[in-house]
């Protein structure tokens, strides 16, 4: 008798779950994704469908069974923000609500994982139809909220505008309520963007150094930077300092100096403030200084190879989509300083010039993003 009672209880508990699982396996959803201007590189419909089905571990979008859920997604960009607006209807056309994902991340692929998860949850457990007693109103054009307004909307103090859905509805079916706001989900700016492209930059800058050559040495610098989505920027730069002259105090003699250099640095810190970016870098530089004597009984030319550690900081101001102005300063610590001397009539040697223990370099120029 106890075995029979136990079997009846197990059957009573198992049958509803089995029926629910069978219902989900026999259900299907329809997905439609539209992209606005500037969102061509965002997640496409096919990739989103695969991501949703991977999370659900089953086929969710089937053509061989009637659809029980229609999901339309509109991806848009407004300034620095990306948004994905989801509008849902059931199989009969009844309006089920809206969801909106917003982020100010650098790349729209920051939406990928969250969008796939939200769609998977909606497909697995569709919301009930929303009932609105207010009269139908003209639908508003979707827009993206600024970060502050979006944060207020997500906390309930403000509501984003509604957007229309284009799913077909037959006569007598329930109409959606355009006055009802979407539930807003705001993703942080630093949300990982798995498909973000490499950032490549080319810089041409005027520079000036103190402590490398005699006096203030103007120069020209060319740099190239590459940044992977999840790694700090790597930079390679090369430059030249114009000729500077150092004379003896008592004679019309001395030497003329110029220099070439090649450097490498890594920039682990970057902070954006709208169109302004602050960066900090560290690296090393290899320099070649050429000294040519003049006015002596015997004038010689010598070359000295030097190695220095460096630290750089600066700001970059964007004034167009691919152009920016960069202002920076760096300190160089040479590990090997050359000493330039000349011979005296008495047979001794006196120092003419030696680079400073710490050199300072200023740079100002244009940056183009490739």
URSUL-V657466 format. One record per residue. N is the residue number from 1. SS is DSSP state (H for helix, E for strand, - for the rest). PHI is phi in radians with two decimals (* if undefined). PSI is psi as a letter, one per 30 degrees, with the letter a starting at -180 (* if undefined). Layout:
n->N ss->SS phi->PHI psi->PSI
n->N ss->SS phi->PHI psi->PSI
This chain:
n->1 ss->- phi->* psi->e
n->2 ss->H phi->-1.13 psi->e
n->3 ss->H phi->-1.12 psi->e
n->4 ss->H phi->-1.14 psi->e
n->5 ss->H phi->-1.11 psi->e
n->6 ss->H phi->-1.12 psi->e
n->7 ss->H phi->-1.14 psi->e
n->8 ss->H phi->-1.13 psi->e
n->9 ss->H phi->-1.12 psi->e
n->10 ss->H phi->-1.09 psi->e
n->11 ss->H phi->-1.13 psi->e
n->12 ss->H phi->-1.13 psi->e
n->13 ss->H phi->-1.35 psi->e
n->14 ss->H phi->-1.43 psi->e
n->15 ss->H phi->-1.04 psi->e
n->16 ss->H phi->-1.06 psi->e
n->17 ss->H phi->-1.19 psi->e
n->18 ss->H phi->-1.14 psi->e
n->19 ss->H phi->-1.15 psi->e
n->20 ss->H phi->-1.16 psi->e
n->21 ss->H phi->-1.11 psi->e
n->22 ss->H phi->-1.13 psi->e
n->23 ss->H phi->-1.13 psi->e
n->24 ss->H phi->-1.17 psi->e
n->25 ss->H phi->-1.20 psi->f
n->26 ss->H phi->-1.56 psi->f
n->27 ss->- phi->-1.55 psi->l
n->28 ss->- phi->-2.54 psi->l
n->29 ss->E phi->-2.17 psi->l
n->30 ss->E phi->-2.05 psi->k
n->31 ss->E phi->-2.10 psi->k
n->32 ss->E phi->-2.32 psi->k
n->33 ss->E phi->-2.17 psi->k
n->34 ss->E phi->-2.11 psi->k
n->35 ss->E phi->-2.00 psi->k
n->36 ss->- phi->-1.53 psi->a
n->37 ss->- phi->-1.09 psi->k
n->38 ss->- phi->1.45 psi->g
n->39 ss->- phi->-2.01 psi->g
n->40 ss->- phi->-1.06 psi->e
n->41 ss->- phi->-1.53 psi->g
n->42 ss->- phi->-1.28 psi->l
n->43 ss->- phi->-0.97 psi->k
n->44 ss->- phi->-1.62 psi->l
n->45 ss->H phi->-1.14 psi->e
n->46 ss->H phi->-1.13 psi->e
n->47 ss->H phi->-1.14 psi->e
n->48 ss->H phi->-1.14 psi->e
n->49 ss->H phi->-1.06 psi->e
n->50 ss->H phi->-1.12 psi->e
n->51 ss->H phi->-1.13 psi->e
n->52 ss->H phi->-1.15 psi->e
n->53 ss->H phi->-1.18 psi->e
n->54 ss->H phi->-1.12 psi->e
n->55 ss->H phi->-1.23 psi->e
n->56 ss->H phi->-1.49 psi->f
n->57 ss->- phi->1.02 psi->h
n->58 ss->- phi->-2.87 psi->l
n->59 ss->- phi->-1.35 psi->j
n->60 ss->- phi->-1.82 psi->f
n->61 ss->- phi->-2.04 psi->j
n->62 ss->- phi->-2.07 psi->k
n->63 ss->- phi->-1.73 psi->f
n->64 ss->- phi->-1.58 psi->f
n->65 ss->- phi->-2.27 psi->l
n->66 ss->- phi->-1.10 psi->k
n->67 ss->- phi->-1.39 psi->k
n->68 ss->- phi->-1.85 psi->f
n->69 ss->E phi->-2.62 psi->k
n->70 ss->E phi->-2.01 psi->k
n->71 ss->E phi->-2.15 psi->j
n->72 ss->E phi->-1.93 psi->k
n->73 ss->E phi->-2.11 psi->k
n->74 ss->E phi->-2.04 psi->j
n->75 ss->E phi->-1.70 psi->k
n->76 ss->E phi->-2.48 psi->l
n->77 ss->E phi->-2.29 psi->k
n->78 ss->E phi->-2.39 psi->j
n->79 ss->- phi->1.19 psi->b
n->80 ss->- phi->-1.59 psi->g
n->81 ss->E phi->-1.85 psi->k
n->82 ss->E phi->-2.01 psi->k
n->83 ss->E phi->-2.50 psi->l
n->84 ss->E phi->-2.26 psi->j
n->85 ss->E phi->-1.81 psi->j
n->86 ss->E phi->-1.79 psi->k
n->87 ss->E phi->-2.12 psi->k
n->88 ss->E phi->-2.15 psi->k
n->89 ss->E phi->-2.35 psi->l
n->90 ss->E phi->-1.51 psi->a
n->91 ss->- phi->-1.11 psi->f
n->92 ss->- phi->-1.60 psi->f
n->93 ss->- phi->1.69 psi->g
n->94 ss->- phi->-1.22 psi->k
n->95 ss->E phi->-1.26 psi->k
n->96 ss->E phi->-1.89 psi->f
n->97 ss->E phi->2.15 psi->a
n->98 ss->E phi->-2.34 psi->l
n->99 ss->E phi->-2.33 psi->k
n->100 ss->E phi->-2.35 psi->k
n->101 ss->E phi->-1.90 psi->k
n->102 ss->E phi->-2.34 psi->k
n->103 ss->E phi->-2.63 psi->l
n->104 ss->- phi->-1.93 psi->g
n->105 ss->- phi->-1.12 psi->l
n->106 ss->- phi->-1.19 psi->f
n->107 ss->- phi->-2.25 psi->k
n->108 ss->H phi->-1.24 psi->f
n->109 ss->H phi->-1.19 psi->f
n->110 ss->H phi->-1.11 psi->f
n->111 ss->H phi->-1.41 psi->f
n->112 ss->H phi->-0.94 psi->d
n->113 ss->H phi->-1.13 psi->e
n->114 ss->H phi->-1.15 psi->e
n->115 ss->H phi->-1.12 psi->e
n->116 ss->H phi->-1.10 psi->e
n->117 ss->H phi->-1.17 psi->e
n->118 ss->H phi->-1.08 psi->e
n->119 ss->H phi->-1.11 psi->e
n->120 ss->H phi->-1.08 psi->e
n->121 ss->H phi->-1.15 psi->e
n->122 ss->H phi->-1.20 psi->e
n->123 ss->H phi->-1.19 psi->e
n->124 ss->H phi->-1.24 psi->e
n->125 ss->- phi->-2.41 psi->i
n->126 ss->- phi->-1.09 psi->k
n->127 ss->- phi->-1.25 psi->l
n->128 ss->- phi->-1.26 psi->l
n->129 ss->- phi->-1.04 psi->k
n->130 ss->- phi->-1.60 psi->k
n->131 ss->- phi->-1.92 psi->k
n->132 ss->- phi->-2.27 psi->k
n->133 ss->- phi->-1.54 psi->f
n->134 ss->- phi->-1.27 psi->k
n->135 ss->- phi->-1.16 psi->k
n->136 ss->- phi->-1.02 psi->k
n->137 ss->- phi->-2.12 psi->l
n->138 ss->- phi->-1.16 psi->k
n->139 ss->- phi->-1.25 psi->k
n->140 ss->- phi->-1.68 psi->l
n->141 ss->- phi->-1.33 psi->k
n->142 ss->- phi->-1.09 psi->k
n->143 ss->- phi->-2.51 psi->l
n->144 ss->- phi->-1.78 psi->k
n->145 ss->- phi->-1.38 psi->k
n->146 ss->- phi->-1.06 psi->l
n->147 ss->H phi->-1.02 psi->e
n->148 ss->H phi->-1.20 psi->e
n->149 ss->H phi->-1.19 psi->e
n->150 ss->H phi->-1.15 psi->e
n->151 ss->H phi->-1.12 psi->e
n->152 ss->H phi->-1.16 psi->e
n->153 ss->H phi->-1.15 psi->e
n->154 ss->H phi->-1.18 psi->f
n->155 ss->- phi->-1.60 psi->f
n->156 ss->- phi->1.73 psi->f
n->157 ss->- phi->-1.51 psi->f
n->158 ss->- phi->-2.56 psi->l
n->159 ss->- phi->-2.16 psi->k
n->160 ss->- phi->-1.31 psi->l
n->161 ss->- phi->-1.20 psi->l
n->162 ss->- phi->-1.47 psi->l
n->163 ss->- phi->-2.22 psi->l
n->164 ss->- phi->-1.37 psi->l
n->165 ss->- phi->-1.96 psi->k
n->166 ss->- phi->-1.85 psi->g
n->167 ss->- phi->-1.17 psi->k
n->168 ss->- phi->-1.19 psi->k
n->169 ss->- phi->-2.28 psi->k
n->170 ss->- phi->-1.50 psi->l
n->171 ss->- phi->-1.09 psi->k
n->172 ss->- phi->1.57 psi->f
n->173 ss->- phi->-1.38 psi->l
n->174 ss->- phi->-1.18 psi->k
n->175 ss->- phi->-1.62 psi->k
n->176 ss->- phi->-1.33 psi->l
n->177 ss->- phi->-1.85 psi->j
n->178 ss->- phi->-1.15 psi->f
n->179 ss->- phi->-1.35 psi->f
n->180 ss->- phi->-1.43 psi->k
n->181 ss->- phi->-1.43 psi->l
n->182 ss->- phi->-1.36 psi->k
n->183 ss->E phi->-1.31 psi->k
n->184 ss->E phi->-1.71 psi->k
n->185 ss->E phi->-2.07 psi->j
n->186 ss->E phi->-1.75 psi->k
n->187 ss->E phi->-1.59 psi->k
n->188 ss->- phi->-1.07 psi->l
n->189 ss->- phi->-1.05 psi->e
n->190 ss->- phi->-1.57 psi->g
n->191 ss->- phi->-1.04 psi->k
n->192 ss->- phi->-1.01 psi->k
n->193 ss->- phi->-2.03 psi->j
n->194 ss->- phi->-1.16 psi->f
n->195 ss->- phi->-1.88 psi->g
n->196 ss->- phi->-1.11 psi->k
n->197 ss->- phi->-1.32 psi->l
n->198 ss->- phi->-1.14 psi->k
n->199 ss->E phi->-1.72 psi->j
n->200 ss->E phi->-2.00 psi->k
n->201 ss->E phi->-2.35 psi->k
n->202 ss->E phi->-2.13 psi->k
n->203 ss->E phi->-2.18 psi->k
n->204 ss->E phi->-2.21 psi->j
n->205 ss->E phi->-2.37 psi->k
n->206 ss->E phi->-1.50 psi->k
n->207 ss->E phi->-2.32 psi->l
n->208 ss->E phi->-2.60 psi->k
n->209 ss->E phi->-2.12 psi->k
n->210 ss->E phi->-2.15 psi->k
n->211 ss->- phi->1.81 psi->f
n->212 ss->- phi->-1.64 psi->e
n->213 ss->- phi->-2.09 psi->l
n->214 ss->- phi->-1.03 psi->k
n->215 ss->- phi->1.21 psi->a
n->216 ss->E phi->-1.68 psi->k
n->217 ss->E phi->-1.92 psi->j
n->218 ss->E phi->-1.30 psi->l
n->219 ss->E phi->-2.80 psi->a
n->220 ss->E phi->-2.39 psi->k
n->221 ss->E phi->-2.31 psi->k
n->222 ss->E phi->-2.10 psi->k
n->223 ss->E phi->-2.34 psi->l
n->224 ss->E phi->-2.35 psi->k
n->225 ss->E phi->-2.20 psi->k
n->226 ss->E phi->-2.37 psi->k
n->227 ss->E phi->-2.33 psi->j
n->228 ss->- phi->-1.33 psi->l
n->229 ss->- phi->-0.96 psi->e
n->230 ss->- phi->-2.00 psi->g
n->231 ss->- phi->-2.16 psi->l
n->232 ss->- phi->-1.21 psi->l
n->233 ss->E phi->-1.29 psi->k
n->234 ss->E phi->-1.91 psi->k
n->235 ss->E phi->-2.23 psi->k
n->236 ss->E phi->-2.14 psi->k
n->237 ss->E phi->-2.49 psi->l
n->238 ss->E phi->-2.51 psi->l
n->239 ss->E phi->-2.77 psi->l
n->240 ss->E phi->-2.52 psi->k
n->241 ss->E phi->-1.92 psi->k
n->242 ss->E phi->-1.16 psi->l
n->243 ss->E phi->-1.15 psi->k
n->244 ss->E phi->-2.18 psi->l
n->245 ss->E phi->-2.09 psi->k
n->246 ss->E phi->-2.20 psi->k
n->247 ss->E phi->-1.93 psi->l
n->248 ss->- phi->-1.27 psi->k
n->249 ss->- phi->-1.22 psi->e
n->250 ss->- phi->-1.82 psi->f
n->251 ss->- phi->-2.29 psi->l
n->252 ss->- phi->-1.47 psi->i
n->253 ss->- phi->-2.58 psi->l
n->254 ss->E phi->2.97 psi->b
n->255 ss->E phi->-2.61 psi->l
n->256 ss->E phi->-1.90 psi->k
n->257 ss->E phi->-2.09 psi->k
n->258 ss->E phi->-2.52 psi->l
n->259 ss->E phi->-2.60 psi->k
n->260 ss->E phi->-2.08 psi->l
n->261 ss->E phi->-2.62 psi->l
n->262 ss->E phi->-2.40 psi->k
n->263 ss->E phi->-2.39 psi->l
n->264 ss->E phi->-2.42 psi->k
n->265 ss->E phi->-2.58 psi->l
n->266 ss->E phi->-2.13 psi->k
n->267 ss->E phi->-2.01 psi->i
n->268 ss->E phi->-1.37 psi->f
n->269 ss->E phi->-2.15 psi->k
n->270 ss->E phi->-2.45 psi->k
n->271 ss->E phi->-2.38 psi->k
n->272 ss->E phi->-1.73 psi->k
n->273 ss->E phi->-2.25 psi->i
n->274 ss->- phi->1.23 psi->c
n->275 ss->- phi->-1.52 psi->f
n->276 ss->E phi->-1.81 psi->k
n->277 ss->E phi->-2.21 psi->k
n->278 ss->E phi->-1.90 psi->k
n->279 ss->E phi->-2.35 psi->l
n->280 ss->E phi->-2.34 psi->k
n->281 ss->E phi->-2.30 psi->l
n->282 ss->E phi->-2.47 psi->k
n->283 ss->E phi->-3.06 psi->a
n->284 ss->E phi->-2.60 psi->l
n->285 ss->E phi->-2.49 psi->k
n->286 ss->E phi->-2.03 psi->k
n->287 ss->E phi->-2.10 psi->k
n->288 ss->E phi->-2.20 psi->j
n->289 ss->E phi->-1.80 psi->k
n->290 ss->E phi->-2.01 psi->k
n->291 ss->E phi->-2.11 psi->k
n->292 ss->E phi->-2.10 psi->j
n->293 ss->E phi->-1.38 psi->l
n->294 ss->E phi->-2.57 psi->l
n->295 ss->- phi->1.43 psi->f
n->296 ss->- phi->-1.68 psi->l
n->297 ss->- phi->-1.07 psi->e
n->298 ss->- phi->-2.33 psi->j
n->299 ss->- phi->-1.72 psi->k
n->300 ss->- phi->-2.08 psi->l
n->301 ss->E phi->-2.08 psi->k
n->302 ss->E phi->-2.29 psi->l
n->303 ss->E phi->-2.25 psi->k
n->304 ss->E phi->-2.30 psi->k
n->305 ss->E phi->-1.71 psi->k
n->306 ss->E phi->-2.22 psi->l
n->307 ss->E phi->-2.25 psi->k
n->308 ss->E phi->-2.46 psi->k
n->309 ss->E phi->-1.58 psi->k
n->310 ss->E phi->-2.49 psi->l
n->311 ss->E phi->-2.35 psi->k
n->312 ss->E phi->-2.25 psi->k
n->313 ss->E phi->-2.50 psi->l
n->314 ss->E phi->-3.05 psi->l
n->315 ss->E phi->-2.24 psi->l
n->316 ss->E phi->-2.29 psi->k
n->317 ss->E phi->-1.96 psi->j
n->318 ss->E phi->-1.43 psi->k
n->319 ss->- phi->-2.08 psi->f
n->320 ss->- phi->-2.72 psi->l
n->321 ss->- phi->-1.09 psi->e
n->322 ss->- phi->-2.15 psi->g
n->323 ss->E phi->-2.19 psi->k
n->324 ss->E phi->-2.67 psi->l
n->325 ss->E phi->-1.87 psi->k
n->326 ss->E phi->-2.10 psi->k
n->327 ss->E phi->-2.20 psi->k
n->328 ss->E phi->-2.50 psi->l
n->329 ss->E phi->-2.54 psi->k
n->330 ss->E phi->-2.44 psi->l
n->331 ss->E phi->-1.96 psi->k
n->332 ss->E phi->-2.07 psi->k
n->333 ss->E phi->-1.99 psi->j
n->334 ss->E phi->-1.24 psi->k
n->335 ss->- phi->-1.57 psi->f
n->336 ss->- phi->-2.49 psi->j
n->337 ss->- phi->-1.81 psi->k
n->338 ss->- phi->-1.34 psi->k
n->339 ss->E phi->-2.05 psi->k
n->340 ss->E phi->-1.86 psi->j
n->341 ss->E phi->-2.17 psi->l
n->342 ss->E phi->-2.35 psi->l
n->343 ss->E phi->-1.50 psi->k
n->344 ss->- phi->-1.75 psi->l
n->345 ss->- phi->-1.13 psi->f
n->346 ss->- phi->-1.41 psi->f
n->347 ss->- phi->1.65 psi->f
n->348 ss->- phi->-1.61 psi->a
n->349 ss->E phi->-2.32 psi->k
n->350 ss->E phi->-2.22 psi->k
n->351 ss->E phi->-1.35 psi->k
n->352 ss->E phi->-1.72 psi->e
n->353 ss->E phi->-2.83 psi->k
n->354 ss->E phi->-2.52 psi->k
n->355 ss->- phi->-1.02 psi->l
n->356 ss->- phi->-1.23 psi->l
n->357 ss->- phi->-1.08 psi->e
n->358 ss->- phi->-2.33 psi->k
n->359 ss->E phi->-1.89 psi->l
n->360 ss->E phi->-2.10 psi->k
n->361 ss->E phi->-2.29 psi->k
n->362 ss->E phi->-1.90 psi->k
n->363 ss->E phi->-2.49 psi->k
n->364 ss->E phi->-2.57 psi->k
n->365 ss->E phi->-3.04 psi->a
n->366 ss->E phi->-1.81 psi->k
n->367 ss->E phi->-2.20 psi->k
n->368 ss->E phi->-2.06 psi->k
n->369 ss->E phi->-1.58 psi->k
n->370 ss->- phi->-1.43 psi->*
